[in-house]
């Protein structure tokens, strides 16, 4: 499985933007691994539903296509924990 590169450009849901060089396509499984195993940001029982939710709502965190994968995940984690989006 490919690992998340937090510095890569994040998908936005816009086909043209997502075909740019440097955009990393991220899967639910990659999110789960990154959040639970690499960041240790959530325990597995919370990381699983978070990964599923973020996979379904990814574009909401990068509508303009300027965010990195790391900033999308950080913003989503803040939202998941009840904080404000960045």
Backbone bond lengths (Angstrom), bond angles and torsions (degrees), N, CA, C in turn:
res aa  C-N    CA-C-N  psi(-1)  N-CA   C-N-CA  omega(-1)  CA-C   N-CA-C  phi
1 X - - - 1.445 - - 1.536 108.81 -
2 X 1.309 114.05 137.00 1.461 120.40 176.98 1.527 109.43 -67.50
3 X 1.317 116.35 144.07 1.469 121.95 178.20 1.526 109.54 -93.18
4 X 1.298 115.46 151.89 1.457 121.29 176.49 1.522 110.17 -70.62
5 X 1.316 114.50 135.33 1.459 121.68 172.12 1.531 105.52 -106.11
6 X 1.324 118.55 105.41 1.461 120.17 -175.51 1.531 113.86 -64.00
7 X 1.328 117.37 -17.94 1.460 121.22 -179.79 1.530 113.55 -91.83
8 X 1.331 116.78 -6.45 1.467 120.41 179.36 1.527 109.84 -72.71
9 X 1.310 116.20 154.39 1.464 120.59 173.39 1.524 108.65 -66.20
10 X 1.322 115.97 142.41 1.461 121.28 -178.46 1.525 110.46 -93.87
11 X 1.323 115.31 148.22 1.462 120.52 173.42 1.524 109.51 -61.01
12 X 1.332 115.05 149.68 1.464 119.37 -179.87 1.520 112.64 -118.00
13 X 1.323 116.68 -13.89 1.447 120.37 -174.43 1.517 112.27 96.89
14 X 1.327 117.12 -9.90 1.460 122.83 176.35 1.531 107.41 -92.52
15 X 1.321 116.64 118.76 1.466 121.53 -173.73 1.522 112.20 -55.13
16 X 1.322 118.06 -45.73 1.464 120.53 -178.62 1.523 111.34 -65.02
17 X 1.329 117.45 -44.74 1.466 120.15 179.51 1.526 111.08 -64.68
18 X 1.322 116.51 -38.58 1.453 120.36 -175.81 1.519 113.60 -73.26
19 X 1.324 117.34 -13.10 1.463 121.02 177.01 1.523 112.25 -90.01
20 X 1.344 117.35 -0.99 1.466 120.67 178.59 1.528 110.31 -64.49
21 X 1.304 114.59 153.17 1.456 120.95 174.93 1.528 109.14 -64.60
22 X 1.307 116.71 137.88 1.457 121.22 176.96 1.514 114.91 93.44
23 X 1.347 117.52 -2.49 1.467 120.84 178.18 1.527 108.39 -85.87
24 X 1.321 116.39 127.30 1.453 120.89 178.62 1.527 109.56 -100.16
25 X 1.314 115.83 127.15 1.456 121.21 174.08 1.523 107.60 -82.03
26 X 1.318 116.34 124.73 1.458 122.20 -173.81 1.529 109.10 -113.20
27 X 1.324 115.93 136.16 1.467 121.46 178.99 1.523 110.11 -105.81
28 X 1.311 115.38 165.78 1.465 121.41 177.32 1.533 110.75 -57.96
29 X 1.308 115.95 -41.32 1.468 120.54 -179.60 1.532 111.32 -64.77
30 X 1.319 117.30 -38.38 1.466 121.61 177.53 1.528 110.58 -65.27
31 X 1.331 116.59 -41.14 1.465 120.74 178.46 1.522 109.74 -62.21
32 X 1.323 116.38 -46.86 1.465 121.14 179.89 1.524 110.99 -57.19
33 X 1.314 116.74 -49.41 1.468 121.17 -179.81 1.526 111.37 -61.11
34 X 1.315 116.91 -44.70 1.456 120.87 -177.17 1.525 112.03 -65.51
35 X 1.316 116.65 -46.61 1.468 121.12 -175.34 1.530 111.66 -71.91
36 X 1.331 116.83 -40.95 1.467 120.04 -176.15 1.527 113.16 -86.20
37 X 1.330 116.63 -41.86 1.468 119.86 -171.94 1.525 114.33 -96.77
38 X 1.314 117.18 -36.59 1.472 119.52 -177.39 1.520 112.14 -90.80
39 X 1.333 116.29 -49.91 1.468 119.73 -179.20 1.519 113.44 -83.82
40 X 1.322 116.76 -25.54 1.472 122.27 -171.99 1.529 109.73 53.98
41 X 1.353 115.43 38.01 1.464 121.42 -176.63 1.518 112.49 -83.10
42 X 1.330 116.50 -26.71 1.458 121.81 179.36 1.524 109.27 -141.82
43 X 1.326 116.85 146.93 1.463 118.73 173.51 1.535 109.18 -70.30
44 X 1.326 117.68 156.83 1.470 120.35 -176.52 1.529 114.32 -52.94
45 X 1.324 118.37 -38.38 1.468 119.67 -178.36 1.527 112.51 -66.39
46 X 1.314 118.19 -22.54 1.463 122.07 175.52 1.532 111.34 -98.77
47 X 1.326 116.69 -29.09 1.462 121.01 -178.79 1.524 111.55 -67.27
48 X 1.328 117.83 -34.34 1.466 120.62 -179.96 1.527 111.91 -62.26
49 X 1.338 118.51 -54.62 1.472 117.14 178.28 1.531 112.76 -65.75
50 X 1.333 117.48 -31.42 1.456 119.95 176.40 1.526 110.56 -62.11
51 X 1.331 116.97 -46.94 1.464 121.26 -179.35 1.527 111.19 -61.57
52 X 1.308 116.95 -41.44 1.465 120.76 178.26 1.533 110.44 -63.79
53 X 1.331 116.00 -46.78 1.467 121.46 179.80 1.529 111.41 -62.15
54 X 1.336 117.02 -46.27 1.460 119.98 -178.48 1.521 110.95 -66.21
55 X 1.321 117.41 -39.35 1.455 120.43 178.06 1.530 110.60 -58.49
56 X 1.310 117.18 -38.03 1.464 122.02 -179.65 1.533 112.54 -77.73
57 X 1.323 117.85 -24.91 1.464 121.90 -173.56 1.528 113.83 -117.42
58 X 1.309 117.89 13.75 1.463 123.74 -173.57 1.525 112.63 -49.75
59 X 1.325 117.11 -47.67 1.456 121.56 -175.28 1.520 114.16 -60.97
60 X 1.320 117.52 -25.63 1.465 120.79 179.08 1.526 112.28 -66.14
61 X 1.313 116.85 -21.62 1.457 121.46 -178.56 1.530 112.49 -96.45
62 X 1.339 116.64 -0.98 1.468 120.31 -178.79 1.522 110.73 -150.50
63 X 1.298 116.43 49.15 1.464 120.44 -175.55 1.525 113.30 -61.93
64 X 1.335 117.02 -33.33 1.467 119.07 -178.49 1.526 113.44 -91.60
65 X 1.328 117.35 -4.35 1.457 121.07 175.48 1.510 115.85 76.51
66 X 1.331 118.33 17.14 1.462 120.32 -177.10 1.524 113.84 -102.17
67 X 1.310 118.13 -7.22 1.468 121.57 -174.67 1.528 111.75 -84.60
68 X 1.321 114.66 156.59 1.462 120.74 172.63 1.527 108.62 -90.95
69 X 1.309 115.69 166.25 1.463 120.52 177.20 1.528 109.46 -59.03
70 X 1.334 116.97 -42.72 1.463 120.74 -179.97 1.511 113.01 -62.55
71 X 1.331 117.56 -39.57 1.463 119.37 -179.35 1.528 111.43 -73.18
72 X 1.329 117.54 -32.94 1.466 120.06 175.44 1.528 109.45 -63.58
73 X 1.318 116.49 -46.56 1.466 119.87 -179.03 1.524 110.53 -65.81
74 X 1.325 118.03 -41.51 1.467 120.68 178.57 1.525 111.08 -62.10
75 X 1.322 117.58 -43.46 1.457 121.02 178.41 1.514 112.15 -65.24
76 X 1.323 115.99 -40.25 1.462 120.30 178.79 1.526 111.05 -67.66
77 X 1.321 117.09 -38.79 1.469 119.81 176.77 1.525 111.27 -62.48
78 X 1.323 116.66 -41.14 1.465 120.23 178.15 1.526 110.14 -62.91
79 X 1.320 116.61 -42.67 1.463 121.56 178.56 1.528 110.39 -64.31
80 X 1.320 117.09 -44.44 1.464 123.55 -179.76 1.523 111.05 -59.65
81 X 1.309 115.45 -36.25 1.474 120.63 -178.05 1.522 112.14 -85.66
82 X 1.328 117.50 4.05 1.460 120.73 176.42 1.506 114.19 95.04
83 X 1.334 117.30 5.57 1.457 120.58 178.99 1.510 110.85 -87.55
84 X 1.292 115.15 -178.43 1.451 120.98 177.62 1.502 109.94 -85.36
85 X 1.319 115.41 150.27 1.467 119.52 173.71 1.512 107.93 -69.23
86 X 1.304 116.79 150.55 1.463 122.61 -177.06 1.486 112.52 -61.07
